Amino acid sequence: MYDSTYAPNKPNADLAELGDRINHVGIHSIRLSTATVLGWIGAMKFTAYEAGAIEGLVVSSPLTSWLYQVFSLQGASNLIGTTEIVTALLLLWGFKSPRAALIGAIGAVLTFLVTSSLLLTAPVTEPSLGGFPALSVVPGQFLLKDIVLLAAAVFLTGDALKRMARKK
């Protein structure tokens, strides 16, 4: 009689199961860490320190420079912060609701598309090191991480869509 508990592919099945478990932890870790970054940085936008610190970045981009024509320095920062906090809350709500997860993930994609685009508009290179590809610490290296956060947000969007499809 064939003993299926000792199949030649059992090590592969064990690895696949372990991989699935790690993926599950990874998805939740990406959701939680992305929400933490957005919430924390969003909350900082309500301080005068942060409002002043982002002014040069906001002004440098055609996607965001209009904010200062409509809002004060602090008002624009508050709007950005509110958007980031709402996105973070939607991502957290996304642990239970695939629809909230999708809305939050799309919000994160849009947020990190804008911040990643600042790499093209803000002064991010370090002239004393010969310019490109040498990035300044701020804002260059600070913004560079947003490419990874953008990838995480894209991943979360796909995960939310899969969860929504399974729920139907």
Order of alpha helices (4+ residues) and beta strands (2+ residues): alpha-alpha-alpha-alpha-alpha-alpha
